[in-house]
Amino acid sequence: MTTTGSPLDRIADFPAIPDGWAYLDTAATAQKPQVVIDAITRGYAETYATVHRGVYQRSADMTVAYEAARAKVARFIGATTPDEIVFVRGATEGINLVAHCWAATQLEAGDRILLSMLEHHSNIVPWQMAAERVGAAIDVVPLTADHRIDLDAMATMLTPRHRLVALAHVSNVLGSVLDARRATELAHGVGAKILLDGCQAVPRIPVDVAAIGCDFYVFSGHKLYGPTGIGVLWGRGDLLGQMPPYQGGGSMIDRVTFAKTTYAPPPGRFEAGTPHIVGALGLAAAIDYVEGIGVGRIHDHETALVRDARAALSSLNSVRLFGPEDSAGIVSFEVRGVHPHDVGTILDEGRVAIRAGHHCAQPLMDVLGVDATARASFAVYNGPQDIEALVKGVERVARIFG
């Protein structure tokens, strides 16, 4: 099988991928290149110290490196200033922070929140919790026939009562890419703020929050070839400045007395306690790695793999595909009459690792009319051999189940 587009051959960069293992679960978490592992190891073994507090040289050096990581993230996603970058544990915490510190303080009874049918649970449940606290309501945008967020329907649904829109930039199940600029313009047209879940977008397509014009953007480091436990919330500076702290403790204060406490300006206001210092260094190394290849090249590579995988799988009568033809790095499918968990187990016997389940998107499963799907997702370490192994495994599934 020949993959069209811009081929990459980076598997040698990833020590946790042995020969002959097809890792097709990057949408869940990406494997880590050696340069990221090395950055984490150096951070703990050679340069480790606390940040922002020590007066000794190593602490000062680590503080510089930690804040340099923040600046690197800002440049990577087109933020105006590093002060708009809040380090969090992951996108889930970033969304919860906005739901708690913005939505729960800015929304009132009768206000409305707009989501879509394909959202991850992390972009549903926090808004439900905020809505319950203030008496707001939630509306849901349907999907188009090819499983994209229907922005024409969104345009008709939006009203001045909508104060917040929260959408996935790229679906974690379908790989469908949102027209983020148009979605932002529609939200702002009725005076609503918009948050974008960029977990699947940032590793796969160029992201420029200034060009998009959104108000909040979140992503997780571990899906961007970085470590777990570190993520990013970007917010417009004026909005972050209006928001109260998410947690109380060290680092997020200006002055503490028993009578009154005043808080640090963003981003420190939202980073209580000792941060994930080495996680930030690992994230910076991951960004260097991705930029060294080029996000555009990564997108071309993954798009070609998706195209070839969909073509090969669609030739099998037993397979039903979900999502658009031009999905970003993700292919969801079912083998008719076979539970996705069985598909995943049999593929694993052939050293092919996929995700099988509802992918934390149960409302979307209801729309698709299934309990779960099998999902293959691609990265810089995948190539035609992985598609061949996937298809061979699916053919074996079909034979076993008749």
WOCORLIN-V217146 format. One record per pair of residues at least 24 apart in sequence whose ideal C-beta (glycine too) atoms are under 10 Angstrom apart, sorted by the first residue. I is the first residue (numbers start at 1). J is the second residue. Records with the same first field share a line. If there is no record, write none. Layout:
I: J / J
This chain:
1: 308 / 309 / 311 / 312 / 383 / 384 / 385 / 386 / 387 / 388 / 391
2: 304 / 308 / 384
3: 301 / 304 / 305 / 307 / 308 / 309 / 382 / 383 / 384 / 385 / 386 / 387
4: 300 / 303 / 304 / 305 / 307 / 308
5: 297 / 299 / 300 / 301 / 302 / 303 / 304 / 305 / 306 / 307 / 308
6: 293 / 294 / 296 / 297 / 298 / 299 / 300 / 301 / 302 / 303 / 304
7: 297 / 300 / 301 / 304 / 305 / 383 / 384
8: 293 / 294 / 297 / 298 / 300 / 301 / 302 / 304 / 305 / 379 / 380 / 381 / 382 / 383
9: 301 / 380 / 381 / 383
10: 289 / 293 / 298 / 301 / 379 / 380 / 381 / 382 / 383
11: 379 / 380 / 381 / 382 / 383 / 385 / 386
12: 381
13: 225 / 289 / 293 / 380 / 381
14: 225 / 379 / 380 / 381
16: 381
17: 353 / 379 / 381 / 382
18: 351
19: 351
20: 350 / 351 / 385 / 389
21: 351 / 352 / 353 / 386 / 389
22: 347 / 350 / 351 / 352 / 353 / 354 / 376 / 381 / 382 / 383 / 385 / 386 / 387 / 388 / 389 / 390 / 392 / 393
23: 351 / 352 / 353 / 354 / 377 / 378 / 379 / 381 / 382 / 386
24: 305 / 309 / 330 / 331 / 347 / 352 / 353 / 354 / 355 / 374 / 375 / 376 / 377 / 378 / 379 / 382 / 386 / 387 / 389 / 390
25: 344 / 352 / 353 / 354 / 355 / 356 / 375 / 376 / 377 / 379
26: 200 / 203 / 204 / 223 / 225 / 302 / 329 / 330 / 353 / 355 / 376 / 377 / 378 / 379 / 380 / 381 / 382
27: 170 / 171 / 172 / 173 / 175 / 199 / 200 / 203 / 204 / 223 / 328 / 329 / 330 / 331 / 332 / 354 / 355 / 359 / 375 / 376 / 377 / 378 / 379
28: 172 / 222 / 223 / 353 / 354 / 355 / 357 / 359 / 360 / 375 / 377
29: 220 / 222 / 223 / 225 / 228 / 355
30: 203 / 220 / 221 / 222 / 223 / 224 / 225 / 226 / 286 / 290 / 377 / 379 / 380 / 381
31: 225 / 379 / 380 / 381
32: 222 / 225 / 226 / 227 / 228 / 282 / 285 / 286 / 289
33: 225 / 226 / 285 / 286 / 288 / 289 / 290 / 292 / 293 / 380 / 381
34: 285 / 289
35: 225 / 282 / 285 / 286 / 288 / 289 / 292
36: 221 / 224 / 225 / 226 / 227 / 281 / 282 / 283 / 284 / 285 / 286 / 287 / 288 / 289
37: 227 / 282 / 285
38: 282 / 285
39: 65 / 69 / 226 / 227 / 278 / 281 / 282 / 283 / 284 / 285 / 286 / 288 / 289
40: 226 / 227 / 278 / 279 / 281 / 282 / 283 / 285
41: 278 / 282
42: 278 / 281 / 285
43: 227 / 277 / 278 / 279 / 280 / 281 / 282 / 285
44: 277 / 278 / 281
47: 277 / 278 / 281
48: 277 / 278 / 281
49: 277
50: 274 / 275 / 277
51: 251 / 274 / 275 / 277 / 280
52: 250 / 251 / 268 / 271 / 274 / 275 / 277
53: 250 / 251 / 274
62: 277 / 278 / 281
63: 277
65: 277 / 278 / 280 / 281 / 284
66: 275 / 276 / 277 / 278 / 279 / 280 / 281 / 284
67: 280
68: 280 / 281 / 284
69: 230 / 277 / 279 / 280 / 281 / 282 / 283 / 284 / 285 / 287
70: 232 / 267 / 280 / 283 / 284
71: 284
72: 280 / 283 / 284 / 285 / 286 / 287 / 288 / 291
73: 202 / 219 / 221 / 224 / 230 / 232 / 234 / 280 / 283 / 284 / 287
74: 209 / 232 / 234
75: 287 / 291
76: 202 / 206 / 207 / 208 / 219 / 224 / 232 / 283 / 284 / 286 / 287 / 288 / 290 / 291 / 295
77: 198 / 201 / 202 / 206 / 207 / 208 / 209 / 210 / 212 / 217 / 219 / 232 / 234 / 287
78: 206 / 207 / 208 / 209 / 210 / 211 / 212 / 217 / 234
79: 208 / 209 / 210 / 217 / 232 / 234 / 235 / 236 / 237
80: 209 / 210 / 234 / 236 / 237
81: 237 / 267
82: 267
83: 237 / 240 / 241 / 265 / 266 / 267 / 268
84: 209 / 216 / 217 / 232 / 233 / 234 / 235 / 236 / 237 / 238 / 239 / 240 / 266 / 267
85: 232 / 233 / 234 / 235 / 240 / 266 / 267
86: 216 / 218 / 231 / 232 / 233 / 234 / 235 / 240 / 243 / 246 / 266 / 267 / 268 / 269 / 270 / 271
87: 221 / 230 / 231 / 232 / 233 / 267 / 270 / 271 / 275 / 276 / 277 / 279 / 280 / 283
88: 218 / 219 / 220 / 221 / 229 / 230 / 231 / 232 / 233 / 246 / 267 / 270 / 271 / 275 / 276
89: 220 / 221 / 228 / 229 / 230 / 231 / 276 / 279
90: 122 / 199 / 218 / 219 / 220 / 221 / 222 / 223 / 228 / 229 / 230 / 231 / 232 / 233
91: 120 / 122 / 123 / 197 / 198 / 199 / 200 / 202 / 217 / 218 / 219 / 220 / 221 / 222 / 223 / 231 / 232 / 233
92: 120 / 121 / 122 / 123 / 125 / 126 / 197 / 199 / 218 / 220 / 231 / 360
93: 122 / 126 / 218 / 220 / 229 / 231 / 233 / 246 / 270
94: 122 / 126 / 195 / 197 / 198 / 199 / 216 / 217 / 218 / 219 / 220 / 231 / 232 / 233 / 234 / 235 / 246 / 270
95: 120 / 122 / 123 / 124 / 125 / 126 / 127 / 166 / 195 / 197 / 216 / 218 / 231 / 233
96: 122 / 125 / 126 / 127 / 129 / 130 / 218 / 233 / 246
97: 126 / 216 / 218 / 233 / 235 / 240 / 243 / 245 / 246 / 247 / 270
98: 126 / 127 / 130 / 164 / 166 / 193 / 195 / 215 / 216 / 218 / 233 / 235 / 239 / 240 / 243 / 246
99: 123 / 125 / 126 / 127 / 128 / 129 / 130 / 131 / 133 / 164 / 166 / 195
100: 126 / 129 / 130 / 133 / 243 / 244 / 245 / 246 / 247
101: 130 / 235 / 239 / 240 / 242 / 243 / 244 / 245 / 246 / 247 / 269 / 270
102: 130 / 163 / 164 / 193 / 195 / 215 / 216 / 235 / 239 / 240 / 242 / 243 / 244
103: 127 / 129 / 130 / 131 / 133 / 134 / 136 / 163 / 164 / 166 / 193 / 195 / 243
104: 129 / 130 / 131 / 132 / 133 / 134 / 136 / 244
105: 130 / 133 / 134 / 242 / 243 / 244
106: 130 / 134 / 163 / 164 / 193 / 239 / 242 / 243
107: 131 / 133 / 134 / 135 / 136 / 163 / 164
108: 134 / 135 / 136 / 161 / 163
109: 134 / 135 / 136 / 137
110: 134 / 135 / 136 / 137 / 161 / 163
111: 135 / 136 / 137 / 160 / 161 / 162 / 163 / 164 / 192
112: 136 / 137 / 138 / 139 / 157 / 158 / 159 / 160 / 161 / 162 / 163 / 164 / 165 / 190 / 192
113: 137 / 138 / 139 / 140 / 161 / 162 / 163 / 164 / 165 / 166 / 192
114: 138 / 139 / 140 / 141 / 154 / 157 / 158 / 159 / 162 / 163 / 164 / 165 / 166 / 167 / 183 / 186 / 187 / 190 / 192 / 194
115: 139 / 140 / 141 / 149 / 164 / 165 / 166 / 167 / 168 / 363
116: 140 / 141 / 142 / 143 / 148 / 149 / 150 / 151 / 153 / 154 / 165 / 166 / 167 / 168 / 171 / 178 / 183 / 363 / 364
117: 141 / 142 / 143 / 147 / 149 / 150 / 171 / 361 / 363 / 364 / 366 / 367 / 368
118: 142 / 143 / 147 / 148 / 149 / 167 / 168 / 170 / 171 / 172 / 173 / 174 / 176 / 178 / 323 / 361 / 363 / 364 / 367 / 368
119: 149 / 166 / 167 / 168 / 171 / 172 / 173 / 197 / 360 / 361 / 363 / 364
120: 168 / 171 / 172 / 173 / 197 / 199 / 200 / 359 / 360 / 361 / 364
121: 358 / 359 / 360 / 361 / 362 / 363
122: 168 / 172 / 197 / 199 / 218 / 220 / 360 / 361
123: 166 / 167 / 168 / 172 / 195 / 196 / 197 / 199 / 218 / 360 / 361
124: 166 / 360 / 361 / 362 / 363
125: 360
126: 166
127: 164 / 166 / 195
130: 164
131: 164
136: 161 / 162 / 163 / 164
137: 161 / 162
138: 164 / 166
139: 165
140: 363 / 367
141: 165 / 167 / 183
142: 367
143: 171 / 174 / 176 / 364 / 367 / 368
144: 176 / 324
145: 324
146: 174 / 176 / 322 / 323 / 324 / 325 / 326 / 327
147: 171 / 173 / 174 / 175 / 176 / 321 / 322 / 323 / 324 / 327 / 332 / 364 / 367 / 368
148: 174 / 176 / 177 / 178 / 179 / 323 / 324 / 326 / 327
149: 174 / 176 / 177 / 178 / 179 / 183
151: 178 / 179 / 182 / 183 / 185 / 186
152: 182 / 186
154: 182 / 183 / 186 / 187
155: 182 / 183 / 185 / 186 / 189 / 190
157: 186 / 190
158: 186 / 187 / 189 / 190 / 191 / 192
159: 190 / 191 / 192
160: 189 / 190 / 191 / 192
161: 190 / 191 / 192
162: 186 / 187 / 190 / 191 / 192 / 193
163: 187 / 190 / 191 / 192 / 193
164: 192 / 193 / 194 / 195 / 215 / 216
165: 190 / 192 / 193 / 194 / 195 / 196 / 214 / 215
166: 193 / 194 / 195 / 196 / 197 / 216 / 218
167: 194 / 195 / 196 / 197 / 214
168: 196 / 197 / 198 / 199 / 200 / 201 / 361
169: 196 / 197 / 198 / 199 / 200 / 201 / 202 / 204 / 205 / 207 / 212 / 214 / 217 / 218 / 219 / 328
170: 196 / 197 / 198 / 199 / 200 / 201 / 202 / 203 / 204 / 205 / 207 / 327 / 328 / 329 / 330
171: 197 / 200 / 201 / 322 / 323 / 324 / 327 / 328 / 330 / 332 / 359 / 361 / 364
172: 197 / 199 / 200 / 223 / 330 / 332 / 355 / 359 / 360 / 361 / 364 / 375 / 377
173: 200 / 322 / 323 / 327 / 330 / 332 / 355 / 358 / 359 / 360 / 361 / 364 / 365 / 368 / 373 / 375 / 377
174: 200 / 321 / 322 / 323 / 324 / 327 / 328 / 330 / 331 / 332 / 359 / 361 / 364 / 368 / 373 / 375
175: 200 / 204 / 302 / 303 / 306 / 322 / 323 / 324 / 326 / 327 / 328 / 329 / 330 / 331 / 332 / 375 / 377 / 378
176: 200 / 322 / 323 / 324 / 326 / 327 / 328 / 330
177: 201 / 204 / 205 / 299 / 324 / 326 / 327 / 328 / 329
178: 212
179: 212
180: 205 / 207 / 208 / 209 / 211 / 212 / 213 / 214 / 217
181: 208 / 211 / 212 / 213 / 214
182: 212
183: 212 / 213 / 214
184: 209 / 211 / 212 / 213 / 214 / 215
185: 212 / 213
187: 213 / 214 / 215
188: 213 / 214 / 215
193: 235 / 236 / 239
195: 233 / 234 / 235
196: 234
198: 223 / 224 / 232 / 234
199: 223 / 224 / 231
200: 328 / 329 / 330 / 377
201: 328 / 329
202: 232 / 287 / 290 / 295
203: 286 / 290 / 295 / 298 / 299 / 302 / 328 / 329 / 377 / 379 / 380
204: 290 / 295 / 298 / 299 / 301 / 302 / 303 / 327 / 328 / 329 / 330 / 377 / 378 / 379
205: 295 / 296 / 298 / 299 / 302 / 303 / 328 / 329
206: 294 / 295 / 296 / 298 / 299
207: 234 / 295
209: 234 / 235 / 236
210: 236
215: 239
216: 240
219: 283
220: 283
221: 276 / 279 / 280 / 282 / 283 / 284 / 286 / 287
222: 279 / 282 / 283 / 286
223: 286 / 377 / 379
224: 283 / 286 / 287 / 289 / 290
225: 282 / 283 / 285 / 286 / 287 / 289 / 290 / 379 / 380 / 381
226: 279 / 280 / 281 / 282 / 283 / 284 / 285 / 286 / 287 / 289 / 290
227: 276 / 278 / 279 / 280 / 281 / 282 / 283 / 285 / 286
228: 276 / 279 / 282
229: 276 / 278 / 279 / 282 / 283
230: 275 / 276 / 277 / 278 / 279 / 280 / 281 / 282 / 283 / 284 / 286
231: 276 / 279 / 283
232: 280 / 283
233: 266 / 267 / 270
234: 267
235: 266 / 267 / 270
237: 265 / 266 / 267
239: 266
240: 265 / 266 / 267 / 269 / 270
241: 265 / 266 / 269
242: 266
243: 269 / 270
244: 269 / 270
245: 269 / 270 / 271 / 272
246: 270 / 271 / 272
247: 271 / 272 / 273
248: 272 / 273
249: 273 / 274
250: 274
251: 275
289: 380
290: 380
293: 380
297: 380
298: 329 / 378 / 379 / 380
299: 328 / 329
301: 329 / 378 / 379 / 380 / 382 / 383
302: 327 / 328 / 329 / 330 / 377 / 378 / 379 / 380 / 382
303: 327 / 328 / 329 / 378
304: 378 / 384
305: 329 / 331 / 376 / 377 / 378 / 379 / 382 / 383 / 384 / 386 / 387
306: 330 / 331 / 376 / 377 / 378 / 387
307: 331
308: 378 / 384 / 387 / 388 / 391
309: 333 / 376 / 378 / 382 / 384 / 386 / 387 / 388 / 390 / 391
310: 376 / 387
311: 387 / 391
312: 384 / 387 / 388 / 390 / 391 / 392 / 394
313: 374 / 376 / 387 / 390 / 391 / 394
315: 391
316: 391 / 394 / 395 / 397 / 398
317: 398
318: 394 / 395 / 397 / 398 / 399 / 401 / 402
319: 343 / 374 / 391 / 394 / 395 / 397 / 398
320: 368 / 370 / 373
321: 373
322: 364 / 367 / 368 / 370 / 373 / 374 / 375
323: 368 / 373 / 375
327: 377
328: 377 / 378
329: 376 / 377 / 378 / 379 / 382
330: 355 / 359 / 375 / 376 / 377 / 378
331: 373 / 374 / 375 / 376 / 377 / 378 / 387 / 390
332: 359 / 361 / 364 / 368 / 370 / 372 / 373 / 374 / 375 / 376 / 377
333: 373 / 374 / 375 / 376 / 390 / 394
334: 368 / 369 / 370 / 371 / 372 / 373 / 374
335: 374 / 394 / 395 / 397 / 398 / 401
336: 398 / 401
337: 398 / 401 / 402
338: 374 / 394 / 397 / 398 / 400 / 401 / 402
339: 370 / 371 / 372 / 374 / 401
340: 370 / 371 / 372 / 373 / 374 / 375
341: 371 / 372 / 374
342: 374 / 397 / 400 / 401
343: 372 / 373 / 374 / 393 / 394 / 396 / 397 / 398 / 401
344: 372 / 374 / 375 / 393 / 397
345: 397
346: 393 / 394 / 396 / 397 / 398 / 399 / 400 / 401
347: 374 / 376 / 389 / 390 / 392 / 393 / 394 / 396 / 397
348: 393
349: 393 / 396
350: 389 / 390 / 392 / 393 / 394 / 396 / 397
351: 389 / 393
352: 376 / 386 / 388 / 389 / 390 / 391 / 392 / 393 / 394
353: 386
354: 390 / 393 / 394
